[in-house]
Amino acid sequence: MHRYRSHTCGQLRSSDVGTDVRLSGWLHNRRDLGGILFIDLRDHYGITQLVARPGTPAYEALDKLSKETVVRVDGKVVSRGTENVNPDLPTGEVEIEVGEVEVLGAAAPLPFTINAEDGVNEERRLEYRFLDLRRERMHRNIMLRTAVISAMRQKMAAMGFNEMATPILSATSPEGARDYVVPSRVHPGKFYALPQAPQQFKQLLMISGFDRYFQIAPCFRDEDARADRSPGEFYQLDVEMSFVEQEDVFQPIEKLMTELFEEFGNGRHVTSPFPRIPFREAMLKYGSDKPDLRAQLELVDITDIFEGSEFKAFAGKHVRALPVPAVQDQPRKFFDQLGDYAVAQGAKGLAWVRVGEDGSLSGPIAKFLTEDNVAELTKRLSLSAGHAVFFGAGEFDEVSKIMGAVRVEAARRAGHFEENVFRFCWIVDFPMYERDEETGKIDFSHNPFSMPQGGLEALETQDPLDILGWQYDIVCNGVELSSGAIRNHEPDIMLKAFEIAGYDRETVEDKFAGMLRAFRFGAPPHGGIAPGVDRIVMLLADEPNIRETISFPLNGNAQDLMMGAPTELDEPRLRELHLSVRKPQPK
């Protein structure tokens, strides 16, 4: 028999009754029922119940051991009997009469409970992450992540993509976030940068003549944490394709996402094909460029209805309406709670009206609406008895943010929200440029290396704020999974695009010398995308925080509480790296 096990803790069935077996694992739980000791033994594969009877060596050994001690047990498989079967366990029809016990790894007192979700705070969980990962939910999440990544590789290869590796130590790149830098020992005063993304290298692979690339790529960005973004490092499915237009990129990614979310989504429906929604339409209808399409409500721009209005709350402002049908049975509390929610999003309040059986409007602002206002609202919003309308007024971006959030919350509260589905969409036609509100200057609004729609002619003849880029995002249930673009591969177009944003030729030639040099030796049209692995798994696992799907994440302050990173370097190491440390002065 094997030194540690003949079977795993998830393997034994009723067909094994009478077999002598050896198992190894962690003491998950212990119960003393009428003097008989019942132990749940856990390993990677599952749980098997052990039985130790009074007066036996096994009983004496198991009774004294702390939970999470690692043991090897020898025993015989016996039937639990019909009345004692545990239907929640694959091994629930059998148990092991333990004859011999060997302690393989003793466990100290635990800082928190392993066999139950007991509400321990996240900092404690991250400090003892190796224990936290023993919990059933966390173990399941990490194995889901493993399965998803394995499936990604198989599916990408089946579609003709080739997995290639790109450098980790590279040069600093203006990707939009701060770099993590690594000092060079052999080049004093110089630094490598960890890649924010393999962007330039994957484009160089296309220029080198490779056609379809992918990589499960680690990316490093010195940026703040949030629920759907882990500080420090993250992983993405990095993809690039040659001789493609936008739809050519969409097809394999849409196929991949549909198959992944159908395979690992626990029966949740994937709506397909994914709609293509222009950026400006998304902002108007949903108040967001990452709309949650499970909410079956849309915003309507009604600014023109109140132009020249004497109603000061709306006059001279951008006004958006949210019509919500079938709320005739909702109490006043429904409206008040939505108002409180809007205030929490930054609004000063939430105006609303309700449509009565006779088509008349009632509510806090009904008396301020003229007959023409009512008639136009009724027509524009297709109002009928039982409708409610919520209003937001102010600056475009402010109204979009607030009313976009209210749209989703109202849909949830009023029963206009689809559960148990994955609603994907592509957001397309992003503006190439925007005006900086503080300086008034024209700047890139999205990805500066994207091909402008209309090419060089558009850059030379159109108002920059009217130019659209071949840029796109893929969104699922209100979570942006990735941005992508058809790349700007022509040096003259790139130089002109940067010139409009205020960069002179010398600066561009200096900052992007490597890419421009490559473009000048025959670059194919190419484009790509890089869906975030962590966010995909977060959605599939139905977790609210991305850290719940990563084995060893940093905390919100970009610290590894388990290993103690970041750490200080001693003086000899600093000298070797030609560094001195200048700490900020206390305030």
SVG drawing of the C-alpha trace seen along z (x, -y; Angstrom):
<svg xmlns="http://www.w3.org/2000/svg" viewBox="-59 -81 86 88">
<polyline fill="none" stroke="black" stroke-width="0.4" points="0.0,0.0 1.2,-3.6 3.0,-5.3 0.3,-8.0 -2.9,-6.9 -4.7,-4.2 -7.6,-6.6 -8.4,-10.2 -11.0,-11.7 -13.5,-12.2 -13.2,-8.8 -14.8,-6.1 -18.3,-4.8 -20.7,-2.0 -19.0,0.3 -15.8,0.0 -17.5,1.4 -15.3,4.1 -12.1,2.7 -9.0,1.9 -7.9,-1.7 -5.4,-4.3 -6.3,-8.0 -4.4,-11.2 -5.8,-14.7 -6.7,-17.4 -9.0,-17.0 -11.8,-19.1 -14.4,-18.6 -15.0,-16.4 -18.2,-15.3 -18.5,-13.1 -21.9,-11.3 -22.7,-8.9 -19.0,-8.2 -18.3,-7.4 -16.0,-9.8 -16.9,-11.0 -14.2,-12.8 -14.5,-14.6 -11.2,-14.1 -10.6,-16.5 -8.2,-16.7 -8.1,-18.5 -10.7,-16.0 -13.4,-16.0 -14.4,-14.8 -14.7,-11.3 -16.2,-10.5 -14.0,-8.5 -15.4,-6.6 -13.3,-5.8 -14.8,-3.8 -14.0,-4.2 -11.1,-2.1 -9.3,-1.8 -5.9,-3.4 -7.5,-5.4 -10.0,-6.9 -7.3,-8.0 -5.2,-9.5 -8.0,-11.4 -9.6,-12.7 -6.6,-14.7 -5.6,-16.2 -6.6,-19.7 -8.5,-20.6 -6.4,-21.0 -3.8,-18.5 -2.7,-16.4 -3.0,-12.7 -2.7,-9.4 -5.3,-6.8 -5.7,-3.1 -9.1,-1.5 -12.0,0.5 -14.8,-1.0 -18.2,-0.3 -21.7,-1.3 -23.4,-4.1 -26.8,-2.5 -29.7,-4.1 -30.8,-6.3 -27.3,-7.8 -26.5,-8.6 -25.3,-12.2 -26.7,-13.1 -24.6,-16.3 -21.3,-14.3 -20.3,-12.1 -18.8,-9.8 -21.9,-10.1 -22.9,-6.4 -19.7,-5.1 -17.4,-5.8 -14.0,-4.4 -13.6,-2.4 -10.2,-3.7 -7.6,-1.2 -4.4,-3.1 -3.5,-6.8 -0.2,-8.6 0.2,-12.4 1.9,-13.9 1.7,-17.5 0.5,-19.0 -1.6,-22.2 -1.3,-25.1 -4.4,-26.9 -6.3,-28.4 -6.7,-32.2 -10.2,-31.6 -12.5,-28.8 -11.8,-26.8 -15.0,-24.7 -17.4,-27.7 -17.7,-31.2 -17.5,-33.0 -17.1,-36.6 -13.4,-37.1 -12.1,-40.4 -10.2,-40.4 -6.9,-41.6 -6.8,-38.5 -7.8,-36.3 -4.9,-37.7 -2.4,-37.4 -3.3,-33.6 -4.1,-33.2 -2.8,-29.6 -5.6,-28.8 -8.2,-30.9 -7.6,-28.9 -8.5,-25.7 -12.1,-27.0 -14.5,-25.3 -15.6,-28.5 -12.0,-29.7 -10.8,-26.3 -13.7,-26.1 -12.9,-29.6 -9.2,-28.8 -10.1,-25.5 -12.6,-27.4 -9.9,-29.8 -7.6,-26.9 -10.3,-25.3 -11.2,-28.5 -7.5,-29.2 -7.1,-25.6 -10.2,-26.0 -9.0,-29.3 -5.8,-27.7 -7.6,-24.8 -10.2,-27.0 -7.7,-29.6 -5.5,-26.9 -8.5,-25.3 -9.2,-28.6 -5.7,-28.8 -4.0,-31.1 -0.5,-30.4 0.6,-30.9 3.8,-33.0 5.7,-34.5 6.7,-38.1 9.3,-39.8 8.7,-40.7 11.7,-43.0 11.3,-45.7 11.4,-49.5 8.9,-51.9 5.8,-52.5 3.1,-55.2 0.2,-52.7 -1.8,-55.1 -0.9,-53.9 2.3,-54.0 5.0,-51.4 6.6,-49.1 10.3,-49.6 13.3,-47.3 16.8,-48.8 19.6,-47.5 22.7,-46.3 24.9,-46.3 23.7,-49.6 23.9,-52.1 21.1,-54.6 18.9,-52.7 15.7,-50.8 13.7,-48.1 9.9,-48.3 7.5,-45.4 5.0,-45.4 1.6,-47.1 0.6,-44.9 2.5,-43.1 1.0,-45.7 4.1,-46.7 5.6,-43.2 2.4,-41.6 2.2,-44.2 5.9,-43.6 5.0,-39.9 2.5,-40.8 5.1,-42.9 7.5,-40.0 5.1,-37.9 3.2,-35.9 -0.5,-35.9 -2.6,-34.9 -1.0,-35.3 -2.4,-34.8 -0.9,-34.6 -2.2,-34.3 -0.2,-37.3 0.8,-38.8 0.5,-42.6 1.8,-45.0 0.3,-48.4 1.0,-50.6 -2.6,-51.7 -5.2,-51.8 -7.4,-48.8 -11.2,-48.6 -13.7,-45.8 -13.0,-44.7 -9.3,-45.7 -6.5,-44.2 -3.5,-46.4 0.0,-45.2 -0.5,-42.5 -3.3,-40.9 -3.7,-38.4 -5.3,-38.9 -6.0,-36.8 -3.8,-38.8 -4.8,-38.5 -3.5,-40.0 -4.4,-39.3 -3.0,-40.4 -4.9,-41.5 -8.1,-42.1 -10.9,-44.6 -12.9,-45.2 -15.5,-42.4 -12.7,-39.9 -11.5,-40.4 -15.1,-40.2 -15.9,-36.8 -13.3,-34.6 -13.7,-36.5 -17.5,-36.3 -17.2,-32.6 -14.8,-32.1 -16.8,-34.1 -20.0,-32.4 -18.5,-28.9 -16.6,-29.8 -19.7,-31.3 -21.9,-28.5 -19.5,-25.9 -18.6,-27.4 -21.7,-29.6 -23.7,-27.0 -26.6,-27.1 -26.9,-30.9 -27.9,-31.8 -25.6,-33.7 -27.3,-36.0 -25.9,-35.9 -25.0,-37.5 -23.5,-40.4 -25.1,-43.7 -22.7,-46.5 -23.5,-49.7 -21.9,-53.0 -20.2,-54.8 -22.4,-57.9 -25.6,-55.8 -24.5,-53.8 -23.9,-57.1 -27.3,-58.4 -29.4,-55.2 -27.5,-53.6 -25.5,-56.5 -22.4,-54.3 -19.9,-52.9 -20.1,-49.6 -23.9,-49.1 -25.5,-46.3 -28.0,-45.1 -29.8,-42.8 -31.6,-46.0 -34.4,-46.3 -34.8,-50.0 -33.4,-52.8 -32.7,-56.5 -34.1,-59.1 -32.6,-62.5 -35.4,-65.1 -33.2,-68.2 -35.0,-69.8 -38.4,-69.5 -37.3,-71.9 -35.3,-74.4 -36.5,-77.8 -38.6,-76.3 -39.4,-78.4 -38.8,-75.3 -35.5,-76.2 -34.5,-72.7 -34.4,-71.7 -33.9,-75.0 -30.5,-75.3 -29.4,-71.8 -29.0,-68.4 -32.1,-66.4 -32.4,-62.6 -35.6,-60.7 -36.0,-57.1 -39.5,-55.7 -40.3,-52.7 -43.5,-50.7 -45.8,-48.8 -45.1,-50.6 -48.7,-51.4 -48.6,-49.1 -45.4,-50.5 -45.7,-52.4 -44.2,-55.9 -41.3,-54.1 -40.2,-52.8 -39.8,-56.4 -38.2,-57.6 -35.6,-54.8 -34.6,-55.4 -34.2,-59.1 -31.9,-58.1 -30.0,-55.9 -29.5,-58.7 -28.3,-61.0 -25.7,-58.3 -24.5,-58.4 -23.9,-62.2 -27.3,-63.7 -29.0,-66.5 -32.3,-64.6 -34.4,-62.6 -37.4,-64.2 -40.2,-61.9 -43.8,-61.7 -46.4,-58.9 -48.9,-58.4 -52.5,-57.9 -55.3,-55.9 -56.5,-58.9 -53.1,-59.8 -52.5,-62.7 -49.2,-63.1 -48.8,-63.3 -45.7,-63.6 -43.4,-66.2 -42.7,-68.0 -46.0,-67.5 -47.2,-71.0 -44.2,-72.5 -44.9,-70.8 -46.9,-72.6 -49.5,-70.9 -47.0,-70.9 -44.4,-69.3 -46.8,-66.5 -48.0,-65.9 -44.4,-65.7 -43.2,-63.5 -46.2,-61.1 -45.4,-60.8 -41.6,-60.6 -41.6,-58.2 -44.6,-56.1 -46.2,-56.7 -49.4,-54.9 -51.2,-54.3 -48.9,-52.7 -45.7,-54.3 -43.3,-56.3 -40.7,-58.7 -37.5,-59.6 -35.5,-62.7 -31.9,-63.8 -30.6,-67.3 -27.2,-68.8 -23.9,-68.4 -23.9,-65.6 -21.3,-63.4 -22.7,-64.0 -26.3,-63.1 -25.0,-60.1 -23.2,-58.7 -26.1,-59.2 -28.9,-58.2 -27.0,-55.2 -26.7,-53.9 -30.4,-54.7 -31.4,-52.9 -30.0,-49.6 -31.2,-50.1 -34.8,-50.9 -34.8,-47.9 -33.9,-45.7 -36.5,-47.2 -39.3,-47.3 -38.9,-43.8 -37.3,-44.8 -34.0,-43.0 -33.0,-39.7 -31.5,-37.2 -29.2,-34.2 -28.0,-35.5 -24.8,-36.9 -25.6,-39.9 -22.7,-40.8 -22.2,-43.7 -19.5,-45.4 -19.1,-49.2 -17.8,-50.6 -17.1,-54.0 -15.2,-55.7 -14.3,-59.3 -10.6,-59.5 -10.2,-62.8 -11.7,-64.8 -11.2,-68.3 -9.4,-68.6 -11.8,-70.6 -9.0,-72.3 -6.6,-73.2 -9.0,-73.3 -6.5,-71.3 -7.3,-68.4 -6.2,-65.0 -6.6,-61.3 -9.8,-60.0 -9.1,-56.3 -6.1,-54.5 -3.7,-56.8 -2.4,-53.9 -5.7,-53.1 -6.4,-53.7 -8.8,-56.7 -11.8,-56.0 -11.2,-57.7 -7.4,-57.4 -5.2,-60.4 -7.9,-62.2 -10.1,-62.3 -7.2,-63.7 -6.5,-66.4 -10.1,-67.5 -12.4,-66.8 -12.9,-68.5 -10.9,-66.3 -13.8,-66.0 -15.9,-64.4 -13.3,-61.8 -14.0,-58.2 -11.4,-55.5 -11.5,-51.9 -11.7,-51.1 -14.0,-48.8 -14.7,-47.3 -16.4,-44.1 -18.7,-44.3 -20.7,-41.7 -23.3,-42.5 -21.9,-46.0 -18.3,-44.8 -15.7,-45.9 -13.8,-42.7 -11.4,-44.3 -10.6,-47.2 -9.2,-46.6 -8.5,-48.3 -7.5,-48.1 -4.0,-49.5 -2.5,-52.5 0.3,-50.8 1.2,-53.7 3.8,-56.2 2.4,-59.2 -1.1,-58.6 0.5,-58.1 2.5,-61.3 -0.5,-63.3 -2.7,-61.7 -0.2,-62.7 0.3,-66.2 -3.4,-66.9 -3.0,-65.9 -0.1,-68.4 2.9,-66.1 5.6,-67.3 7.3,-64.9 10.6,-64.8 8.8,-63.7 6.9,-60.9 10.0,-59.7 11.8,-59.7 9.1,-58.0 8.1,-55.4 11.2,-54.9 11.1,-51.1 7.5,-50.9 7.9,-53.6 11.1,-51.9 9.2,-48.6 6.3,-50.3 8.7,-51.7 9.8,-48.1 6.4,-46.9 3.7,-46.5 0.4,-44.6 -2.9,-46.0 -3.6,-44.4 -5.7,-44.6 -6.4,-42.8 -7.9,-42.7 -7.0,-41.5 -10.0,-40.2 -9.1,-40.2 -8.9,-36.7 -9.5,-37.8 -12.7,-39.6 -14.0,-36.7 -13.5,-34.3 -15.1,-36.9 -18.3,-36.9 -18.4,-33.2 -17.9,-32.6 -20.5,-35.3 -18.1,-37.1 -18.3,-40.8 -14.6,-41.3 -11.8,-40.3 -9.5,-39.2 -11.8,-36.3 -10.6,-34.7 -6.9,-35.2 -4.7,-32.8 -2.4,-35.3 -3.6,-38.9 -2.3,-42.1 -4.6,-44.0 -6.2,-47.3 -3.0,-49.1 -0.9,-46.9 0.6,-44.9 1.2,-41.2 0.3,-40.6 1.3,-37.0 4.9,-37.4 5.4,-41.0 5.9,-42.7 7.0,-45.3 10.1,-45.2 13.1,-47.5 16.5,-46.7 19.6,-46.8 22.5,-49.2 24.8,-46.7 22.0,-45.7 21.1,-49.3 24.8,-50.0 24.9,-47.0 21.9,-48.5 23.4,-52.0 20.4,-53.3 19.7,-55.6 16.3,-55.9 14.6,-59.2 11.6,-58.8 8.9,-61.4 9.1,-63.7 6.3,-63.3 3.6,-66.0"/>
</svg>
